[in-house]
Amino acid sequence: MIPPRLHWTGNYVMADSTNTKIIATIGPASSSGDVLAPLIDAGADLIRFNLSHSRGEERQKMLEAVRNVARERATFVGLLADLPGPKVRVGRIDSKHAELVSGAECRIARGVPQGHASEFSINYASVIDDVQIGHRVLIDDGAIHLRVSEKGSDWLNCVCEVGGRLESYKGVNLPDTTTSLPALGEADRAGVIWAVHNDFDYLAMSFVRCAEDLHQLRLLLEEQEADLAVVAKIETRHALENLDEIVEAADAVLVARGDLGVEIDVWRIPMLQKRIVRCCHEHGKPVIIATQMLQSMVEHATPTRAEVSDVANAVFERADAVMLSAESSVGRYPVASVRMLKNVSRQAENDQRETPPSPMEPLGTTGQPQHDVDRRAAAVARSVTLIGRDLGAKLLAVWCRSGRTARWVSKSDPGTSIIALCSRPALCRRMTLVRGVKPVLVEPRYANGTAPWRELEDQLCDMHALSRGDLVVVVGDPVRPERVSTLSIEVISRD
């Protein structure tokens, strides 16, 4: 079976596809079949389930709807479960007495059943032990600024530096505090078990601080005998301090600019984004850019010029994917938002092709693979790129067991269509996150000693993707999978 969405023309994918993948968050605005189907048709490669909001039966119905649409269209749609993480939140607030005024004092205390502007609680009372005098307390994505002036055993007295309306359950950021919060809470563990039992492909861990947090998640997955890919969300100051070890330990990385922009000066975010993306490229890991990509489309049919530029810059940086959150989950224009991402990505990629990068640029200016652990795979990817460009190959085909080599070929930015030849549907779904890679499910039958490539050649020609005389660079050997470094140049012999 080869999904009908996979088509190629010339050296690049057809106009209805892009190298940059699109992740759409599902929610009330997009969970019905009459919206979800056009959402996927418009170009959503993966569907994100935000486990902070969806619950029980509602969540299960959304999952069934996604699978039904993917089955009807015979296409691969990746599934990403986003764990809530140890998010500190304001407790319940009396809405009649909720206005915090700049210069006023307030108290954060344990065990306040219903708070108000003068005194309220937070959901993790132990944080009071961690916060020190002089530390900042930021509420509602930084809209409200407090600073701790006094501390007791069960309370923190704060001075309000920037006022605003205090609302129940709004998020709290503590940029100056190292908290003792667990990496995985009860809600996270329940989310992991649900994602495992429902055969998800990716599991995103929120508020990652160090590689040890990811190791704890992997131990839980091992207990469940599960093989989900782990996505590390970079959204804290501590994550930036431990960036290399986190990227090394993760299967993919998500730049969560919302909380990151609260903990770090917002004017630093563009360069930090570039740093994170570059680090992922050097480690051969997929990277997702998220948060407010098209925020104005939550309410309006068109985005701002600044948002369009933001998306284009993510494409220019060769991010593997861009992600919609509220735009597709609760917004008024979920399908139009996906189409807009697709249109901007297509235009940005076309502009890049007019001035393609040098073969050595994507993996480092030294011309050497940057990741010592994967030097072999990185070197093979570089060779594939150079050979494909020198010979004008129409296609790069990678036989996949784990997808690692295909990821490295993607990072080399070959400017040629890449297909990942996978024998398992689960691996096909996992490859939906990798930039420029189209997964193809193959079941080679090597009857009478027929070379596996010849079978695949027939399938590709039946799709009208290739013609006689076209060159295809093939990586790997399905008969002897340990020969990951095998390269061959195939000439299409069939009309």
C-alpha positions in Angstrom: 0.0 0.0 0.0 1.3 3.5 -0.9 -0.9 6.4 0.3 -2.4 8.3 -2.7 -1.3 11.6 -1.2 2.3 10.8 -2.2 3.2 12.3 -5.5 6.3 13.9 -6.9 7.2 15.9 -10.0 10.7 16.8 -11.2 13.2 17.3 -8.4 10.6 18.6 -5.9 7.3 17.6 -4.4 4.2 18.7 -6.2 2.6 22.1 -5.5 0.0 20.6 -3.2 2.7 19.5 -0.7 5.5 21.2 1.2 8.7 20.0 2.9 7.7 21.8 6.2 5.2 19.6 8.1 2.1 21.0 9.8 0.8 20.0 13.3 -2.7 21.0 14.1 -4.1 20.8 17.7 -7.5 19.2 17.8 -10.3 20.7 19.9 -13.9 21.7 19.9 -13.5 23.7 16.7 -12.0 20.8 14.8 -13.1 17.5 16.3 -16.2 16.9 14.1 -15.8 15.0 10.9 -17.0 17.8 8.7 -14.1 20.0 9.9 -11.4 17.4 10.6 -11.5 15.9 7.1 -10.9 19.2 5.3 -8.3 20.0 8.0 -6.3 17.0 7.0 -7.0 17.5 3.3 -5.6 21.0 3.7 -2.3 19.7 4.8 -2.2 18.7 8.5 0.5 16.0 8.8 0.1 15.4 12.5 -2.7 16.0 15.0 -1.8 17.2 18.5 -3.9 16.2 21.6 -3.4 18.8 24.4 -4.0 16.6 27.4 -4.2 19.7 29.6 -7.7 20.3 28.3 -9.3 17.3 26.7 -10.9 14.7 29.0 -12.1 11.1 28.9 -14.9 10.3 26.5 -14.4 13.6 24.6 -10.8 12.8 24.0 -11.6 9.2 22.8 -14.2 10.5 20.3 -11.7 12.9 18.8 -9.1 10.1 18.4 -11.6 7.9 16.7 -12.5 10.8 14.3 -8.9 11.3 13.4 -8.4 7.6 12.7 -11.6 7.4 10.6 -10.5 10.3 8.4 -7.0 8.9 7.9 -8.4 5.5 7.1 -10.9 6.9 4.6 -8.1 8.8 2.8 -5.6 6.0 3.0 -3.0 8.4 4.3 -0.7 8.5 7.3 -1.5 11.0 10.0 0.8 11.2 13.0 -0.6 11.5 16.6 1.1 13.6 19.2 0.0 13.6 22.9 1.1 16.7 24.8 1.4 16.0 28.5 0.3 18.8 30.9 3.5 18.8 33.0 4.0 20.4 36.4 2.3 23.7 35.5 1.8 26.0 38.5 -1.6 27.7 38.5 -3.6 30.2 40.5 -6.3 28.7 42.7 -10.0 29.6 42.6 -10.6 33.4 42.6 -13.6 35.4 43.6 -14.3 37.3 40.4 -15.8 40.3 42.3 -12.6 41.0 44.1 -9.9 40.2 41.5 -8.3 43.4 40.5 -4.5 43.6 41.3 -3.3 47.2 41.3 0.3 48.2 40.7 2.0 49.0 44.0 -0.4 47.0 46.1 0.6 44.1 48.3 -0.9 40.6 48.1 -0.2 37.2 49.7 0.2 33.8 48.2 -0.7 31.3 50.9 -1.4 27.6 51.4 -5.0 26.3 51.6 -7.0 29.3 50.6 -10.3 27.8 49.3 -11.4 30.9 47.3 -8.9 33.7 46.9 -9.1 37.3 45.9 -6.7 40.1 44.9 -5.3 40.4 48.4 -4.8 36.7 49.2 -4.9 33.6 47.0 -3.4 30.1 46.7 -1.6 28.1 44.0 -2.1 24.5 43.0 1.4 23.4 44.1 1.7 24.6 47.7 5.3 23.2 47.9 6.5 25.9 45.6 6.2 28.4 48.5 9.2 26.6 50.0 11.2 27.1 46.8 10.5 30.8 46.1 12.9 33.3 47.8 12.6 36.9 48.7 13.3 39.0 45.6 12.0 36.4 43.2 9.5 37.2 40.5 6.0 35.6 40.3 4.5 36.1 36.8 0.8 35.3 36.2 -1.3 34.8 33.1 1.7 34.6 30.6 3.4 37.6 32.3 0.4 39.9 32.2 0.7 40.4 36.0 4.1 40.9 37.7 4.6 40.2 41.4 7.9 40.3 43.4 8.3 38.5 46.7 9.0 40.9 49.6 8.5 38.7 52.6 8.4 35.0 53.2 6.8 32.8 56.0 6.5 29.1 56.4 3.1 29.0 54.7 3.0 32.3 52.8 4.7 34.7 50.4 4.0 38.4 50.6 4.4 40.1 47.2 4.4 43.6 45.8 2.5 44.0 42.6 4.8 45.7 39.9 2.4 45.3 37.0 -1.3 44.9 37.8 -4.2 43.3 36.1 -7.3 41.1 36.7 -6.6 37.9 38.6 -8.5 34.9 37.2 -9.0 31.4 38.4 -6.5 28.7 37.3 -4.3 31.1 35.2 -0.7 29.9 34.8 2.1 31.0 37.1 5.8 31.3 35.9 8.7 31.5 38.4 11.7 32.6 36.2 14.0 33.1 39.2 13.1 29.9 41.1 14.4 26.4 40.9 11.4 24.4 41.9 11.3 20.9 43.4 8.3 19.9 41.4 8.2 16.4 40.0 8.9 15.9 36.3 5.9 13.7 36.0 2.8 14.2 38.1 -0.3 12.0 38.4 -2.0 13.7 35.4 1.2 13.1 33.3 1.3 9.4 34.2 -2.3 9.0 33.4 -1.7 10.7 30.0 1.2 8.5 29.2 -0.9 5.3 29.9 -3.7 6.7 27.7 -1.4 7.5 24.8 0.3 4.1 25.0 -3.0 2.2 25.1 -4.2 4.2 22.1 -1.1 3.7 20.0 0.1 7.3 19.7 3.3 8.1 17.8 4.8 11.0 19.8 4.6 12.0 23.4 5.5 15.7 24.3 6.9 16.4 27.8 6.2 19.8 29.2 8.6 22.0 31.2 11.6 19.8 30.7 14.5 21.0 32.8 17.2 18.5 32.1 17.9 15.2 30.4 17.0 13.3 33.7 13.4 14.4 33.2 13.3 12.7 29.9 14.9 9.6 31.3 12.1 9.4 33.9 9.5 9.5 31.1 11.4 6.7 29.2 11.4 4.6 32.3 7.6 4.9 32.5 7.4 4.0 28.8 9.6 0.9 29.4 7.3 -0.1 32.2 4.4 0.0 29.7 6.5 -1.8 27.1 5.9 1.1 24.7 8.0 2.7 22.0 6.6 6.2 21.6 9.0 8.9 20.4 9.7 11.5 23.1 9.4 15.2 22.3 11.1 17.7 24.7 9.4 21.0 25.0 11.9 23.8 25.5 10.0 26.4 27.6 12.1 27.1 30.7 15.3 28.9 31.6 16.7 25.6 32.9 16.1 23.9 29.6 18.2 26.5 27.8 21.0 25.9 30.3 20.9 22.2 29.6 20.0 22.4 25.9 22.6 20.0 24.4 21.9 17.2 26.8 18.2 17.6 26.4 18.4 17.5 22.6 20.7 14.5 22.8 18.2 12.6 25.1 15.0 13.5 23.1 13.7 12.1 19.8 12.4 15.5 18.8 12.2 19.0 20.2 9.4 21.6 20.4 10.2 25.3 20.8 7.3 26.4 23.1 7.6 30.1 22.8 4.7 30.9 25.1 6.1 30.0 28.5 9.6 30.5 27.2 8.7 34.1 26.3 7.5 34.7 29.9 10.6 33.2 31.6 13.1 34.9 29.2 13.1 38.5 28.0 10.8 38.4 25.0 13.2 40.2 22.7 15.6 37.3 23.1 13.2 34.8 21.7 14.1 35.1 18.0 17.8 34.3 18.5 17.0 31.6 21.1 14.8 30.0 18.6 17.6 30.0 16.0 19.9 28.5 18.6 17.5 25.7 19.5 16.8 24.9 15.8 20.6 24.9 15.0 21.2 22.5 18.0 18.6 20.1 16.7 20.0 20.2 13.2 23.5 19.3 14.6 22.0 16.4 16.5 19.9 15.2 13.7 16.6 15.7 15.6 13.3 17.0 14.3 12.3 20.4 15.6 8.9 22.0 15.9 8.2 25.8 16.1 5.0 26.5 18.2 2.9 29.1 19.9 0.9 31.9 18.2 2.1 31.2 14.7 -1.2 32.6 13.4 -2.8 33.8 16.6 -5.0 36.5 15.0 -6.7 33.7 13.0 -8.4 32.5 16.2 -10.8 35.4 15.5 -10.1 36.7 12.1 -10.0 35.1 8.6 -6.5 36.4 7.7 -3.3 36.7 9.7 -1.2 39.7 10.4 1.9 40.4 8.2 4.1 39.9 11.2 2.6 36.4 11.7 3.2 35.5 8.1 6.8 36.6 8.4 7.2 34.5 11.6 6.0 31.4 9.8 8.3 32.1 6.8 11.3 32.6 9.1 10.6 29.2 10.7 10.7 27.7 7.2 13.8 29.6 6.3 15.5 28.1 9.4 14.5 24.6 8.1 12.3 23.8 11.1 10.8 20.3 10.5 7.3 21.5 11.5 5.2 24.4 12.5 2.3 24.0 14.9 -1.1 25.5 15.4 -2.7 25.6 18.9 -5.7 27.7 19.6 -6.0 28.5 15.9 -7.1 25.0 15.1 -8.5 23.8 18.5 -10.9 26.6 19.5 -10.5 29.2 16.7 -13.1 30.3 14.2 -11.0 29.3 11.1 -9.2 26.0 11.8 -9.1 24.8 8.1 -8.1 28.3 6.8 -5.3 28.4 9.3 -3.9 25.1 8.0 -4.2 26.4 4.4 -2.4 29.6 5.4 0.5 27.7 6.9 0.7 25.5 3.8 0.6 28.6 1.5 3.3 30.5 3.4 5.5 27.4 3.7 5.2 26.7 0.0 6.1 30.2 -1.0 9.1 30.3 1.4 10.4 27.0 0.2 10.1 28.1 -3.4 12.0 31.3 -2.6 14.7 29.2 -1.0 15.0 26.9 -4.0 16.0 29.9 -6.2 19.2 30.2 -4.2 19.9 26.6 -2.9 22.4 26.2 0.0 25.8 24.8 -0.6 26.0 21.0 0.0 28.2 21.6 3.1 26.1 24.3 4.8 23.3 22.4 6.5 25.5 20.1 8.6 28.1 22.7 9.6 30.6 25.0 7.9 33.5 22.6 8.6 32.1 20.1 6.1 32.2 17.4 8.8 29.3 15.7 10.5 28.7 17.6 13.8 27.3 14.8 16.0 30.0 12.3 17.2 27.4 9.6 18.1 25.9 9.7 14.6 28.9 10.5 12.5 28.3 7.5 10.3 24.6 8.3 9.5 25.5 12.0 9.1 28.3 11.1 6.6 26.0 8.9 4.6 23.4 11.6 4.5 25.9 14.1 3.2 27.1 11.7 0.6 23.5 11.0 -0.6 22.9 14.8 -0.9 26.1 15.4 -2.9 25.5 12.4 -5.2 21.9 13.3 -5.8 22.8 16.9 -6.7 25.7 16.0 -8.9 23.6 13.4 -10.9 20.4 15.3 -10.9 18.6 12.4 -9.2 14.8 12.7 -9.2 14.4 10.9 -5.9 16.2 9.8 -2.7 14.9 6.6 -1.3 15.9 5.5 2.2 15.1 2.0 3.6 14.1 2.6 7.2 14.2 0.5 10.4 14.1 3.4 12.9 14.1 6.4 10.6 17.4 7.7 11.8 19.2 7.8 8.4 16.1 9.4 6.8 16.2 12.2 9.5 19.9 12.8 8.7 19.2 12.9 4.9 16.5 15.5 5.7 18.9 17.6 7.8 21.3 17.7 4.8 18.6 19.6 2.9 19.1 17.9 -0.4 16.6 19.8 -2.5 15.2 16.5 -3.8 12.2 14.5 -2.8 12.9 12.0 -0.1 10.9 8.9 0.6 11.2 6.7 3.7 10.6 3.1 2.8 9.0 1.6 5.9 7.7 -1.9 6.5 5.5 -0.8 9.5 2.6 1.7 9.6 3.8 3.0 12.9 7.1 4.0 11.4 5.3 5.7 8.5 3.3 7.8 11.0 6.5 8.7 12.9 8.1 9.9 9.7 5.3 12.4 9.2 7.2 14.8 11.5 10.4 14.8 9.5 11.0 17.7 7.1 10.7 16.8 3.4 10.3 13.1 4.0 7.3 11.2 2.6 6.6 7.8 4.2 5.8 4.9 1.9 4.6 1.6 3.3 6.2 -1.3 1.4 5.8 -5.0 1.7 8.6 -6.4 -0.6 8.2 -9.9 -1.8 11.5 -11.2 -3.0 10.1 -14.1 -5.0 12.5 -15.8 -7.5 15.4 -13.6 -6.3 13.8 -10.4 -7.6 15.8 -7.4 -6.3 13.7 -5.4 -3.9 14.3 -2.2 -5.8 12.6 -3.6 -8.9 9.4 -4.2 -7.0 9.4 -0.7 -5.6 10.3 0.7 -9.1 7.0 -0.8 -10.4 5.0 0.7 -7.6 6.5 4.2 -8.1 6.1 4.1 -11.9 2.4 3.1 -11.4 2.1 6.3 -9.4 3.5 8.2 -12.5 6.2 9.7 -10.2 9.1 8.5 -12.3 9.9 7.7 -16.0 12.4 5.8 -18.0 16.0 7.0 -17.5 15.3 8.9 -14.2 17.9 8.3 -11.5 17.1 7.4 -7.9 19.7 7.2 -5.1 18.9 4.4 -2.7 20.2 4.2 0.9 20.3 1.0 2.9 19.6 -2.6 2.1 16.3 -4.3 3.3 17.7 -7.8 2.8 20.7 -7.0 5.0 19.6 -4.1 7.2 22.9 -3.9 9.1 24.4 -2.4 5.9 23.1 1.1 6.6 25.9 2.7 4.7 25.0 1.0 1.4 24.4 3.4 -1.4 23.2 2.5 -4.9 22.2 4.5 -7.9 19.2 3.0 -9.7 18.0 3.9 -13.2 14.3 3.6 -14.0 14.0 1.0 -16.7 10.2 1.0 -17.0 8.2 3.4 -19.2 
